[in-house]
Amino acid sequence: MNKNLKFGLLAAIIVGTLGWLAASGVEPNASYYKEISEIQKMGHGGVEKRLRVGGDIKANSIIREGGQVHFTLVQKDQQLQVVYTGIDPLPDTFKDGSQAVADGKLASDGVFHATKVQAKCASKYEAKPTGAITRGSEI
């Protein structure tokens, strides 16, 4: 093979690889989750699937027992019992009334077993302005 052809092929491979890496890294960093009503509608189809569910932490529902934290997420008139057994410490914003997203699996008894929890304090954030464009369910 000609030296120029080899160099051209090598350059094309390198430029193509760099272009692919750049394009794949541009995806939005949104964090989507299901609502409690969606998980309850899944029934047994949602059991043992890795899911993310979001809601507000119900007042006086946080119970710490050894390495587990039990709490209830609420959304509108729906409630979901959650048991957190992750290794990461819960955030400082994890408290009654905070918005939270739990990452884990739904057990056959209807309890959500979370291995990760994200929370933000609702009082530190303003409501979305009227007429704002929203992108689905994000926290």
FILO-632191 format. One record per residue (C-alpha): x, z, y; residue in one letter; residue number from 0. Coordinates in Angstrom, 1 decimal. Layout:
+--------+--------+--------+-----+-----+
!      X !      Z !      Y ! res !   n !
+--------+--------+--------+-----+-----+
!      X !      Z !      Y !   A ! NUM !
...
+--------+--------+--------+-----+-----+
//
This chain:
+--------+--------+--------+-----+-----+
!      X !      Z !      Y ! res !   n !
+--------+--------+--------+-----+-----+
!    0.0 !    0.0 !    0.0 !   M !   0 !
!    1.0 !   -0.7 !    3.5 !   N !   1 !
!    2.3 !    2.3 !    5.6 !   K !   2 !
!   -0.2 !    1.6 !    8.4 !   N !   3 !
!   -3.1 !    1.4 !    5.9 !   L !   4 !
!   -2.2 !    4.8 !    4.4 !   K !   5 !
!   -1.9 !    6.4 !    7.8 !   F !   6 !
!   -5.2 !    4.9 !    8.9 !   G !   7 !
!   -7.0 !    6.2 !    5.8 !   L !   8 !
!   -5.5 !    9.7 !    6.2 !   L !   9 !
!   -6.4 !    9.8 !    9.9 !   A !  10 !
!  -10.0 !    8.7 !    9.0 !   A !  11 !
!  -10.3 !   11.4 !    6.4 !   I !  12 !
!   -9.0 !   14.1 !    8.8 !   I !  13 !
!  -11.3 !   13.0 !   11.6 !   V !  14 !
!  -14.3 !   12.7 !    9.3 !   G !  15 !
!  -13.7 !   16.2 !    7.9 !   T !  16 !
!  -13.3 !   17.7 !   11.4 !   L !  17 !
!  -16.5 !   15.9 !   12.5 !   G !  18 !
!  -18.4 !   17.2 !    9.6 !   W !  19 !
!  -17.2 !   20.8 !   10.1 !   L !  20 !
!  -18.1 !   20.6 !   13.8 !   A !  21 !
!  -21.6 !   19.3 !   13.1 !   A !  22 !
!  -22.4 !   21.8 !   10.4 !   S !  23 !
!  -21.3 !   24.7 !   12.6 !   G !  24 !
!  -23.7 !   23.9 !   15.4 !   V !  25 !
!  -26.8 !   25.1 !   13.7 !   E !  26 !
!  -28.8 !   27.6 !   15.7 !   P !  27 !
!  -28.2 !   31.2 !   14.9 !   N !  28 !
!  -31.9 !   32.2 !   14.6 !   A !  29 !
!  -32.9 !   35.0 !   12.4 !   S !  30 !
!  -36.3 !   34.2 !   10.8 !   Y !  31 !
!  -38.4 !   36.7 !    8.9 !   Y !  32 !
!  -41.9 !   36.9 !    7.3 !   K !  33 !
!  -44.7 !   38.9 !    8.7 !   E !  34 !
!  -46.2 !   41.7 !    6.5 !   I !  35 !
!  -49.4 !   39.7 !    6.0 !   S !  36 !
!  -47.4 !   36.8 !    4.7 !   E !  37 !
!  -45.6 !   39.0 !    2.2 !   I !  38 !
!  -48.9 !   40.6 !    1.0 !   Q !  39 !
!  -50.4 !   37.1 !    0.6 !   K !  40 !
!  -47.5 !   36.1 !   -1.7 !   M !  41 !
!  -48.7 !   38.6 !   -4.3 !   G !  42 !
!  -46.6 !   38.6 !   -7.5 !   H !  43 !
!  -45.0 !   35.3 !   -6.4 !   G !  44 !
!  -43.0 !   37.3 !   -3.8 !   G !  45 !
!  -41.7 !   39.9 !   -6.3 !   V !  46 !
!  -38.0 !   40.1 !   -6.7 !   E !  47 !
!  -37.3 !   37.3 !   -4.2 !   K !  48 !
!  -34.9 !   38.0 !   -1.4 !   R !  49 !
!  -37.0 !   38.2 !    1.7 !   L !  50 !
!  -36.8 !   39.4 !    5.4 !   R !  51 !
!  -39.8 !   41.2 !    6.8 !   V !  52 !
!  -40.3 !   42.4 !   10.4 !   G !  53 !
!  -42.5 !   44.9 !   12.1 !   G !  54 !
!  -42.6 !   48.1 !   14.1 !   D !  55 !
!  -41.5 !   51.4 !   12.6 !   I !  56 !
!  -44.6 !   53.6 !   12.2 !   K !  57 !
!  -44.4 !   56.9 !   14.1 !   A !  58 !
!  -43.4 !   59.9 !   11.9 !   N !  59 !
!  -42.8 !   57.7 !    8.8 !   S !  60 !
!  -39.0 !   57.9 !    8.7 !   I !  61 !
!  -37.9 !   60.2 !    5.8 !   I !  62 !
!  -34.3 !   60.6 !    4.8 !   R !  63 !
!  -33.7 !   61.6 !    1.2 !   E !  64 !
!  -30.1 !   61.6 !    0.0 !   G !  65 !
!  -28.8 !   58.0 !    0.2 !   G !  66 !
!  -32.3 !   56.6 !    0.8 !   Q !  67 !
!  -34.4 !   56.2 !    3.9 !   V !  68 !
!  -38.1 !   55.7 !    3.5 !   H !  69 !
!  -40.2 !   54.3 !    6.4 !   F !  70 !
!  -43.3 !   52.2 !    7.1 !   T !  71 !
!  -43.4 !   48.9 !    8.9 !   L !  72 !
!  -46.6 !   48.1 !   10.7 !   V !  73 !
!  -47.9 !   44.8 !   12.2 !   Q !  74 !
!  -51.4 !   44.6 !   13.6 !   K !  75 !
!  -53.5 !   46.4 !   10.9 !   D !  76 !
!  -51.0 !   45.7 !    8.1 !   Q !  77 !
!  -48.5 !   48.3 !    6.7 !   Q !  78 !
!  -45.6 !   48.0 !    4.3 !   L !  79 !
!  -43.6 !   50.8 !    2.7 !   Q !  80 !
!  -39.9 !   50.3 !    2.9 !   V !  81 !
!  -37.0 !   52.1 !    1.1 !   V !  82 !
!  -33.6 !   51.4 !    2.5 !   Y !  83 !
!  -30.6 !   52.0 !    0.1 !   T !  84 !
!  -27.9 !   50.0 !    1.9 !   G !  85 !
!  -24.3 !   51.1 !    2.4 !   I !  86 !
!  -24.3 !   50.3 !    6.2 !   D !  87 !
!  -25.4 !   53.1 !    8.5 !   P !  88 !
!  -28.7 !   52.5 !   10.2 !   L !  89 !
!  -28.4 !   51.4 !   13.9 !   P !  90 !
!  -28.9 !   53.9 !   16.7 !   D !  91 !
!  -32.0 !   52.0 !   17.7 !   T !  92 !
!  -33.7 !   52.8 !   14.4 !   F !  93 !
!  -36.4 !   55.2 !   15.4 !   K !  94 !
!  -40.2 !   55.5 !   15.7 !   D !  95 !
!  -41.8 !   52.6 !   17.5 !   G !  96 !
!  -38.7 !   50.4 !   17.3 !   S !  97 !
!  -38.9 !   46.8 !   16.1 !   Q !  98 !
!  -37.1 !   46.3 !   12.8 !   A !  99 !
!  -36.2 !   43.6 !   10.3 !   V ! 100 !
!  -35.6 !   44.6 !    6.7 !   A ! 101 !
!  -33.7 !   42.4 !    4.3 !   D ! 102 !
!  -34.3 !   42.9 !    0.6 !   G ! 103 !
!  -36.8 !   42.5 !   -2.2 !   K ! 104 !
!  -40.4 !   43.3 !   -2.8 !   L ! 105 !
!  -41.0 !   45.4 !   -6.0 !   A ! 106 !
!  -44.0 !   45.0 !   -8.3 !   S ! 107 !
!  -45.4 !   48.3 !   -7.0 !   D ! 108 !
!  -45.6 !   46.8 !   -3.4 !   G ! 109 !
!  -42.7 !   48.7 !   -2.0 !   V ! 110 !
!  -40.1 !   46.7 !   -0.2 !   F ! 111 !
!  -36.5 !   47.7 !   -1.2 !   H ! 112 !
!  -34.1 !   46.9 !    1.7 !   A ! 113 !
!  -30.4 !   46.6 !    1.6 !   T ! 114 !
!  -30.0 !   45.8 !    5.3 !   K ! 115 !
!  -32.0 !   46.9 !    8.3 !   V ! 116 !
!  -31.7 !   45.6 !   11.9 !   Q ! 117 !
!  -33.6 !   47.4 !   14.7 !   A ! 118 !
!  -34.0 !   47.2 !   18.4 !   K ! 119 !
!  -35.7 !   49.6 !   20.8 !   C ! 120 !
!  -38.9 !   48.1 !   22.2 !   A ! 121 !
!  -38.6 !   50.1 !   25.4 !   S ! 122 !
!  -35.3 !   48.4 !   26.3 !   K ! 123 !
!  -36.8 !   44.9 !   26.2 !   Y ! 124 !
!  -39.3 !   43.2 !   28.5 !   E ! 125 !
!  -42.4 !   41.3 !   27.3 !   A ! 126 !
!  -42.0 !   37.5 !   27.2 !   K ! 127 !
!  -43.1 !   35.9 !   30.4 !   P ! 128 !
!  -46.6 !   34.2 !   30.2 !   T ! 129 !
!  -46.4 !   30.6 !   29.3 !   G ! 130 !
!  -42.9 !   30.9 !   27.7 !   A ! 131 !
!  -42.0 !   28.7 !   24.8 !   I ! 132 !
!  -41.4 !   30.6 !   21.6 !   T ! 133 !
!  -39.6 !   29.6 !   18.5 !   R ! 134 !
!  -41.7 !   31.1 !   15.7 !   G ! 135 !
!  -40.9 !   34.5 !   14.4 !   S ! 136 !
!  -37.6 !   35.7 !   15.7 !   E ! 137 !
!  -36.1 !   39.1 !   16.5 !   I ! 138 !
+--------+--------+--------+-----+-----+
//
